[in-house]
Amino acid sequence: MIEIYAGNTLIQTIKKVMRANVRETLQGEYTLSFTILAKTALALKIKQIAKLDGAYFEIVQVSKNLQGNLPVCSILCEHISYVLNHDMFAIDHFDFTGDPAAGLTQLLHGTPFTVGIVDFTESVTMKINQKVSRRAALMQYIAILCGEIEYDGYKINIRSHRGSTEHLKIMGSKNVTNVGVSIDARENAASYDISFFKLMDLSVGDNVHIVFNPLGINVKTRIISLEYNPFYRYHIRVEVGRYRPSISETFYRIESSISDVGSSVDNLQSQVYDLEISYTIVKTLSIVDNRINVTYEVEKGDTHQYHAEYSFTTDAGGRITSITLEDIFSELLLKEVASLLVDAAAFEVTYADGSTGNYTYTTDSSGRITAIEKV
């Protein structure tokens, strides 16, 4: 049955439905939909909470229409974790290194959710420096751990493997009344529609052994999504395949790393002593697309200004790995930097006159350059 709550108050219990569907996936999707007679749905409104088998869902859509001469009401619900998509829970900064359970506690702070079971103990690092939804940040955190989300009421679990690790033999000619299979090479997954004579207790994440000789099916695989009618679990739809958590690269802006390097250009210019000029300072520095535009002020007898444009490359984490001079405007000094290669602890500089220089550098805990020394 489905219990409907307004806040903490139980306002209705639904024991009969015209149809219902639950869909759950390893990626964290969890939805409930059901249709009932309109006269029994008068008290139902959006933002109320529907409870089914210990799981909580928020009503996000209420639709009423006629089917023939019969007024019906269709309800769409999303798992309560979807509220983390709301702007009120969005975050624009997160910088954590340490115990995974402690990181999850910090990530869920200020939300209705608490930490449940976390199967991981090795240190994890995640940084965010732009506005994202809390749910997106949560899924990113779980993906970095290579874990799988599991809901337990208002608790969030991160499991190393959901469901059964033993391969459950879920099909036999006596128990199966109907079966269909669809294999999609684009998704590297297969979908099975299975009707059972007897009720089968399957969960998302279960390892399964599917055998059905009439269709030549004999495969050991894993359930990555599950759909069923919670009021009639004799027909279920399972999607099986290999689950790979998806890690997004959009949580840490490349501009941040560029700014870090850009803010260190003054240090670099002031500490490179073989420019053979009185001084060189950076007057302005701007980032446009994948270009760095710099205006220098140089004192060499008189004061001059010139402009340079650089391209750069980055690693997967958005940190700059090389800077190359693309164009120079106004006067070109022989000691202008033509290219700059950066590794873990040193710069290799090639100047416009063909000479080179090597420099080591140190950084603080945020990765900002604090000192540069010529080798």
N, C-alpha and C positions, 0 to 999 in steps of 0.2 A: 504494500500500500504506500501511498504518497501522503506525507503530512505537510500541510501548508502553514507557515508561520508568518505573523506580522510582528517583527521584533522577536521577543521571546514568547509571544502568545500564540498558542496553537488555535487556528481559526477554522481549519477544515481537515478532514481525513478523506482521501479519495481511495476507494476500494475497487472501483470498477472504471474501466476506460474503454473507449471504442478502439483505440490503438495507442501504442506507446513505443518509444525507441530510446535506447541508451547507446551512446558511442563513446568509446574510450580508447586512447592510443598511448604508446610509450612516449611520444613527443609531448604529452601533457594535455592534449585535447580531451575534454570530458563534457558531454552535453546530454540533456534529457529533453525529450519532446513527448507530448501526449495530447490526445483529443478526447473531450468529454462532451456530454450534452450541455448546451448553453444554460439551461435552467439550474444546473448544478455548479455553475462556474461564476455565479453572480458576485461572490466575494473575492474572486481572484483579481489581483492587480500586479503591475510590474513592480519590481524591487522587493516583492515578497520572497520568502525563502521556502523552497521545496526540499523536503528531506526524504531520501530513498535509500534503504539499506545502509544507513549510517553515513551516507554522503550528502552534502548540502549543495544546493543549486539556487542561483538567483533567477527569478522570472524576469526575462528581458523582453518578451513579446507575448501579447495576448491578441488573438485574432478570432473574430466571430463571423460566421457565414452560414448559408443554407446549403445543405446537401440533400437535394430533392426538396422535400417539405420539412426537413428536420433541421432545426437550429443547433449548431454545434459550436464549440469553442476549442481552438487549438492553442496550446501553450508551448513556448520555447524557453528552455532554461539553460544557463551556462553555469559551470562549476563556480563556486564562490571565489576560487583563486583568480577568476577573470576580473574581479573588482580591482586587482592590482594594475589593471590597464588604465584605471581612472587617473586623471591629472593630479588629484590630491595626493596620490602615492608616488608620483614621478620623482626621480632623483637626477641630479646633474653631476654628482661626485661620489665616487666610491673607490677607495684605495685600501686593499686588504691583502696581507700575507700572513698565513698562519694556519691554525687548526680549522678544518672544514666546518665543523659544527659551530665554532665561534664565528666564522665568517657568515654562515647562514643566519645566526642570531643577529648579527649586525645588519645583514641585508633585510631581514624581516622586521627590524625595529620600527615601531610606529604604525604597524599594520595589524589587522585582526588575527594574524597567524603566528604560530609558535613553532619551535623546532621539535621535530619528532626523532626518528631514527636516522642517523647518518652513518653509513657503512665505511666511510673513508676516514683515515687518520693522518695521512701524509700531508705536509704543508701545501697550501694552494695559494695562488696569487691572482687577483683580478683587479683591474683598474678601469674606471669609467670617468670621463671628464666632459661629457655632453649629456643633454637631457634625454632620458629614455624612460619608458614605463618600468615600474617596479617588476612587473611580470616578465618583461623581456630581460631585465637584469637577472632575475631568478633563473630563467631558463638558460641564460648564458653561463651563469655560475655552475649549474648542474652539468652543462655540456663540457666545461673546462675540466670538471672532475671525471668526465666520462661516466657519469652516473645516470640514474633513471628516477624521475619524480614519481612519488606515490603519495596519495592523499589519505589522511586519517582524520576525518572531521575537519577541525581547524588547525591540524598539525600538518607540517610538510616533512615528508621523509625523503631522503636521498639514498637509494639502494644501488648496490653494485649489480644486482640482477633481480628484477621483479619476477614473481611467479615461480613455477616449478623448474628446478634445474634438471630433474629427471625427465626423459622424454615420455610424455603421456600418450598412450595409444588411444586416439579419440574416435577412430572409425572402425566399424566391423559391419559386415553385411546384415546381421540381425538387428543392429541398433539404428542403422542409417535408413531413413525412408526417402530421402532426396539429397542429391549432391550435385553441385556445379562448380566448375573451376574456370578462372580467367587469369591468364599469365600476361603481364605487361612488362616488356623488356625496357621500356623507358624508365620505369620506377624500380626495376629489379625486384619485383614483388609479385606475389600471386594472391588472388582473392578466392575464397571458398565459401559457397553457400551450402550450409549443411542443415538438414532436418533430422532430428533424432526421435526415435520411438520412446526412449527413456531419457530423462533429464540428465544432461552432462554439466558438471561444475568446472567451467574453464575461466581463466583469468588472463588479462593482458600480461604478457611477458613469459607465459608458460612455454617451455620447450615441449614440442608435440611430435608424435610420429603418426603421419597421416597415411593410411593404407586403404585403398579402394580399388580392387582388382578390375572390376568392369571398365573403369576409365584409365587403367594403367597407372594409378597414383600410388607411389610408395616413396615418401620423403620424410626426412627428419628436419624440422625447422622450428621456427619460433613465432608465436603470435605477437604481431606488432600493433594490431588494432582489433577491436571486438565490437560488434553491434548485435543487439538483441532486444526483444520485448521483455521488460522486467516482469510483466504479468503472465507471460507465456514463454518460458525459456526453452521450448522444444524446437525452436528454429533460431539459429544464430548465424551470423556472418562473420567470418574471421579473415583477416589479412595476415599473411605470413611472409617472412623474409628476414633479411639481416638488418639489424638496427644500428645506425651510425648517428651519434649525437652531432648536431650541427653547431659549430662555433662561428659566431659573427665577428667580423672585423670592424664593425661600425661604432663600437663603444668608446673608442679612443681616437680623438681627432688627430690627423697628421699635422694640423696647424700647430698643435701644442709642441710637438717635437721640433718643428721649424722655429717656433718662437724661442724654445730653449737654446737652439743653436744660434739663432739670430741675436739673442740677448748676450751671447758669449763672443760675438764678432768683435766687440770693442776690446775685450780681453785679448783676443787673438791678435788683433792689429797692433795693440800697444806693446805686446810682448815679443813680436817678431822683429828682432833688432837689425836684421841685415837688409832692410828695405832701402837703406842709404838715403833717407830723407829725414827731415827734422821730426815731423810727426804725420801720422795719418789717422783720421777719426772717421767714424761712420756717422753721417748726418741724419740719414733716413734709411729705413729698411722696410720693404713691404713684400707680402706674399700674394701673388696672383696666379691661381691655378697651380701649375707645377713649376713656376718660375719665382726666383728671388731677385728683386730689384733693389740695388744698393746705390746710394749717393755718398761718395767719399769727399772729405775735405782734406786737402794736402797742403802743407807748408813746405815749399822748396824755394827759398828766396822770397817769392810772393805766395799768396794763398790762392789755391786753385780748387775747383770742384770738378769731378768727373763721375760718370755713371757707368755701372756694370750690371749685366743681366746674367744670372746663373740658372742652370737646370740642376735637378737633384734626383737621386734615387733613394728608395727607402726599403727597409726589410718588412717582413710580415707584421711586425709590431708597430710600424709607423715611424721608426727611428731612421734618421738620415744616415746613409752609408757612403754616399759620395756626392760631391758638388763639382760641377764643371762650368767654366766660363763659356758663355754662348756669344756674348756681344759686348763691346766696349764703346762708350761714347765720350766725346771730348778728348782730352789728351791721354795718351796711353803711356803709363810709366813702365820702364823696363822691368821693374820688380813687381808688377801686377801679378796676382795669383791667377794662373791659367787653369789649374785643377787642384782639387783637394780630396784626397782619399782618407777615409776614416775607418779605423778598425777599433777593437775593444779598448785600446789604451793609448793610441798614437795617431798623429796626422802625418801624411806624406804629401808635401806641397811641391808642385811644379810651377815655376814662375814663367812669365811671358818671354824672358830672355833665355830660357832653356835650363837654367840652374834649378837645383832642388834643395829642399830642406826637410828635416824630420824633427817632429816635436812629440813629446809625450804630454799627456794631460791627466788630471784627476777630476773626479766628479763627486758631488754630494749624494745623499740617499735618493734624491729625486732625479738624478741623472744630469743635473746642470753642471757645466764646466766650472771648476773653481780655480784651477791653476794650469798653466801651460809652460813647458820647459823645452828649450832647444836641445836636441841631442848632439 
